[in-house]
């Protein structure tokens, strides 16, 4: 698990230069609401944008944002925040955050989120079960206990890692660029 980290961005006139405190969230929280339709399906990009907004509202813990606030609060910096957050947790080209948060507890701990009450969809269920079997763990430990960075690292360390990735993760290209199985 990556400790809470800081992304410094200029989010425009509303907030100006801002240090966003971000969190490496559990797998169930990360994928909550991810659109399961094919990337070529009508409406996928809109659904994916809504998912990213909701993800950023869960992952950026200071300042607190709702999914509805994300576009307004981050303004033109929103795509940059998306790329930098995903890169910091291991998705896409690696990029370090601007530092780690050394302050006190910020926001609500991600020990509970409504996503934790829902089982994974069929695509994720297969990946979670494959990882759980490989690491000899109950599936709920992987789904509820592993953060997205732990999931990506554990998946990359397995032979045939791409085969263990659910279609929606593989389609999004999360963390698997340039890896041979």
C-alpha beads as a LAMMPS data file, in Angstrom:
LAMMPS data file: protein, C-alpha beads

181 atoms
180 bonds

1 atom types
1 bond types

-500.0 500.0 xlo xhi
-500.0 500.0 ylo yhi
-500.0 500.0 zlo zhi

Masses

1 110.0

Atoms # bond

1 1 1 0.000 0.000 0.000
2 1 1 1.294 3.391 -0.973
3 1 1 1.015 5.954 1.850
4 1 1 -1.187 9.005 1.264
5 1 1 0.585 11.193 -1.274
6 1 1 0.513 14.730 -2.640
7 1 1 -0.071 15.892 -6.204
8 1 1 0.614 19.585 -6.776
9 1 1 -1.427 21.078 -9.598
10 1 1 -2.636 24.466 -10.716
11 1 1 -6.379 24.014 -10.954
12 1 1 -7.169 27.429 -12.334
13 1 1 -8.733 30.535 -10.900
14 1 1 -11.167 28.874 -8.481
15 1 1 -8.569 27.163 -6.300
16 1 1 -5.275 28.198 -7.910
17 1 1 -2.185 26.161 -7.065
18 1 1 -3.328 23.254 -4.954
19 1 1 -1.710 20.340 -3.147
20 1 1 -4.125 17.437 -3.492
21 1 1 -3.736 14.731 -0.857
22 1 1 -4.523 11.393 -2.512
23 1 1 -4.961 7.825 -1.317
24 1 1 -4.227 4.381 -2.771
25 1 1 -7.729 2.916 -2.381
26 1 1 -8.852 -0.729 -1.991
27 1 1 -9.559 -2.658 -5.170
28 1 1 -13.323 -2.717 -4.509
29 1 1 -13.351 1.059 -4.045
30 1 1 -11.154 1.687 -7.097
31 1 1 -13.353 -0.315 -9.503
32 1 1 -16.696 0.755 -8.012
33 1 1 -18.884 1.901 -10.903
34 1 1 -16.376 1.068 -13.652
35 1 1 -18.308 0.794 -16.953
36 1 1 -18.362 -2.821 -18.066
37 1 1 -19.520 -2.221 -21.650
38 1 1 -16.995 -2.501 -24.471
39 1 1 -14.784 0.521 -25.077
40 1 1 -16.308 0.894 -28.551
41 1 1 -19.891 0.891 -27.222
42 1 1 -21.868 4.119 -27.527
43 1 1 -21.699 6.045 -24.299
44 1 1 -18.577 4.282 -22.977
45 1 1 -16.445 7.438 -22.895
46 1 1 -19.128 9.354 -20.995
47 1 1 -19.523 6.459 -18.540
48 1 1 -15.748 6.218 -18.136
49 1 1 -15.506 9.965 -17.459
50 1 1 -18.201 9.641 -14.776
51 1 1 -16.295 6.709 -13.256
52 1 1 -13.038 8.698 -13.188
53 1 1 -14.826 11.643 -11.558
54 1 1 -16.223 9.317 -8.897
55 1 1 -12.820 7.634 -8.458
56 1 1 -11.103 10.998 -7.985
57 1 1 -13.756 11.985 -5.436
58 1 1 -12.826 8.837 -3.472
59 1 1 -9.065 9.033 -4.003
60 1 1 -8.475 12.778 -3.497
61 1 1 -9.036 13.122 0.239
62 1 1 -8.100 16.794 0.624
63 1 1 -9.715 18.957 -0.453
64 1 1 -12.856 16.848 -0.199
65 1 1 -14.634 16.549 -3.538
66 1 1 -17.898 14.982 -4.632
67 1 1 -18.123 13.406 -8.100
68 1 1 -20.175 16.423 -9.158
69 1 1 -17.433 18.805 -7.910
70 1 1 -14.543 17.192 -9.758
71 1 1 -14.881 19.026 -13.094
72 1 1 -15.656 22.379 -11.503
73 1 1 -13.008 22.191 -8.772
74 1 1 -10.214 20.805 -10.924
75 1 1 -11.168 22.672 -14.096
76 1 1 -8.785 22.189 -17.013
77 1 1 -6.357 20.339 -14.704
78 1 1 -8.775 17.401 -14.308
79 1 1 -7.193 15.227 -17.080
80 1 1 -3.744 15.936 -15.605
81 1 1 -4.924 14.961 -12.113
82 1 1 -6.422 11.765 -13.561
83 1 1 -3.169 10.830 -15.333
84 1 1 -0.977 11.737 -12.364
85 1 1 -3.128 9.842 -9.851
86 1 1 -3.270 6.724 -12.029
87 1 1 0.494 6.895 -12.674
88 1 1 1.233 7.311 -8.956
89 1 1 -0.642 4.100 -8.106
90 1 1 1.016 2.171 -10.953
91 1 1 -1.274 2.616 -13.944
92 1 1 0.333 3.654 -17.190
93 1 1 3.779 5.221 -17.457
94 1 1 5.309 5.389 -13.963
95 1 1 5.397 8.818 -12.368
96 1 1 6.203 9.712 -8.797
97 1 1 3.892 11.885 -6.726
98 1 1 5.221 15.202 -5.444
99 1 1 5.710 13.740 -1.999
100 1 1 4.043 11.772 0.745
101 1 1 1.587 13.281 3.196
102 1 1 3.196 13.689 6.585
103 1 1 0.294 15.470 8.270
104 1 1 -2.347 13.902 10.457
105 1 1 -5.322 11.871 9.351
106 1 1 -7.146 13.493 6.452
107 1 1 -10.707 12.760 5.524
108 1 1 -12.617 9.596 6.219
109 1 1 -10.434 6.499 6.318
110 1 1 -11.132 4.272 3.354
111 1 1 -11.880 1.410 5.703
112 1 1 -15.538 1.642 4.701
113 1 1 -17.194 2.589 1.438
114 1 1 -20.502 1.401 -0.069
115 1 1 -18.468 -0.415 -2.741
116 1 1 -17.215 -2.774 -0.056
117 1 1 -20.728 -4.217 0.269
118 1 1 -20.929 -5.253 -3.390
119 1 1 -19.250 -8.298 -4.895
120 1 1 -17.069 -7.784 -7.966
121 1 1 -18.681 -8.036 -11.393
122 1 1 -18.099 -11.208 -13.405
123 1 1 -14.899 -9.975 -15.099
124 1 1 -13.284 -8.832 -11.878
125 1 1 -14.517 -11.909 -10.004
126 1 1 -12.396 -14.173 -12.227
127 1 1 -9.288 -12.042 -11.729
128 1 1 -9.807 -11.835 -7.967
129 1 1 -10.327 -15.589 -7.724
130 1 1 -7.213 -16.296 -9.839
131 1 1 -5.074 -14.038 -7.651
132 1 1 -6.559 -15.432 -4.450
133 1 1 -5.773 -18.976 -5.583
134 1 1 -2.245 -18.044 -6.676
135 1 1 -1.498 -16.361 -3.347
136 1 1 -3.520 -18.885 -1.293
137 1 1 -5.855 -16.284 0.137
138 1 1 -9.627 -16.088 0.454
139 1 1 -10.998 -13.994 -2.443
140 1 1 -12.467 -11.375 -0.087
141 1 1 -8.969 -10.546 1.181
142 1 1 -7.904 -9.588 -2.354
143 1 1 -11.146 -7.717 -3.185
144 1 1 -11.556 -5.817 0.078
145 1 1 -8.046 -5.678 1.476
146 1 1 -5.672 -5.071 -1.392
147 1 1 -5.186 -1.577 -2.763
148 1 1 -4.996 -1.002 -6.497
149 1 1 -1.183 -0.698 -6.347
150 1 1 -0.914 -4.029 -4.489
151 1 1 -3.228 -5.671 -7.028
152 1 1 -1.172 -4.410 -9.960
153 1 1 2.106 -5.523 -8.400
154 1 1 0.759 -8.957 -7.436
155 1 1 -0.719 -9.450 -10.908
156 1 1 2.511 -8.405 -12.622
157 1 1 4.488 -10.914 -10.533
158 1 1 2.415 -13.896 -11.668
159 1 1 3.238 -15.886 -14.791
160 1 1 0.540 -15.170 -17.368
161 1 1 -0.388 -11.925 -15.630
162 1 1 -2.355 -10.569 -18.580
163 1 1 -4.580 -13.655 -18.539
164 1 1 -5.528 -12.896 -14.923
165 1 1 -6.593 -9.355 -15.753
166 1 1 -10.329 -8.852 -16.271
167 1 1 -11.364 -7.538 -19.697
168 1 1 -12.204 -4.073 -18.394
169 1 1 -8.764 -3.707 -16.827
170 1 1 -6.966 -5.040 -19.875
171 1 1 -9.075 -2.789 -22.145
172 1 1 -8.143 0.211 -20.016
173 1 1 -4.508 -0.897 -20.134
174 1 1 -4.046 -0.611 -16.385
175 1 1 -0.440 -1.214 -15.445
176 1 1 0.327 -3.807 -18.076
177 1 1 2.074 -1.764 -20.770
178 1 1 5.152 -3.423 -22.189
179 1 1 4.949 -6.549 -20.035
180 1 1 5.432 -9.941 -21.587
181 1 1 3.802 -12.969 -20.031

Bonds

1 1 1 2
2 1 2 3
3 1 3 4
4 1 4 5
5 1 5 6
6 1 6 7
7 1 7 8
8 1 8 9
9 1 9 10
10 1 10 11
11 1 11 12
12 1 12 13
13 1 13 14
14 1 14 15
15 1 15 16
16 1 16 17
17 1 17 18
18 1 18 19
19 1 19 20
20 1 20 21
21 1 21 22
22 1 22 23
23 1 23 24
24 1 24 25
25 1 25 26
26 1 26 27
27 1 27 28
28 1 28 29
29 1 29 30
30 1 30 31
31 1 31 32
32 1 32 33
33 1 33 34
34 1 34 35
35 1 35 36
36 1 36 37
37 1 37 38
38 1 38 39
39 1 39 40
40 1 40 41
41 1 41 42
42 1 42 43
43 1 43 44
44 1 44 45
45 1 45 46
46 1 46 47
47 1 47 48
48 1 48 49
49 1 49 50
50 1 50 51
51 1 51 52
52 1 52 53
53 1 53 54
54 1 54 55
55 1 55 56
56 1 56 57
57 1 57 58
58 1 58 59
59 1 59 60
60 1 60 61
61 1 61 62
62 1 62 63
63 1 63 64
64 1 64 65
65 1 65 66
66 1 66 67
67 1 67 68
68 1 68 69
69 1 69 70
70 1 70 71
71 1 71 72
72 1 72 73
73 1 73 74
74 1 74 75
75 1 75 76
76 1 76 77
77 1 77 78
78 1 78 79
79 1 79 80
80 1 80 81
81 1 81 82
82 1 82 83
83 1 83 84
84 1 84 85
85 1 85 86
86 1 86 87
87 1 87 88
88 1 88 89
89 1 89 90
90 1 90 91
91 1 91 92
92 1 92 93
93 1 93 94
94 1 94 95
95 1 95 96
96 1 96 97
97 1 97 98
98 1 98 99
99 1 99 100
100 1 100 101
101 1 101 102
102 1 102 103
103 1 103 104
104 1 104 105
105 1 105 106
106 1 106 107
107 1 107 108
108 1 108 109
109 1 109 110
110 1 110 111
111 1 111 112
112 1 112 113
113 1 113 114
114 1 114 115
115 1 115 116
116 1 116 117
117 1 117 118
118 1 118 119
119 1 119 120
120 1 120 121
121 1 121 122
122 1 122 123
123 1 123 124
124 1 124 125
125 1 125 126
126 1 126 127
127 1 127 128
128 1 128 129
129 1 129 130
130 1 130 131
131 1 131 132
132 1 132 133
133 1 133 134
134 1 134 135
135 1 135 136
136 1 136 137
137 1 137 138
138 1 138 139
139 1 139 140
140 1 140 141
141 1 141 142
142 1 142 143
143 1 143 144
144 1 144 145
145 1 145 146
146 1 146 147
147 1 147 148
148 1 148 149
149 1 149 150
150 1 150 151
151 1 151 152
152 1 152 153
153 1 153 154
154 1 154 155
155 1 155 156
156 1 156 157
157 1 157 158
158 1 158 159
159 1 159 160
160 1 160 161
161 1 161 162
162 1 162 163
163 1 163 164
164 1 164 165
165 1 165 166
166 1 166 167
167 1 167 168
168 1 168 169
169 1 169 170
170 1 170 171
171 1 171 172
172 1 172 173
173 1 173 174
174 1 174 175
175 1 175 176
176 1 176 177
177 1 177 178
178 1 178 179
179 1 179 180
180 1 180 181
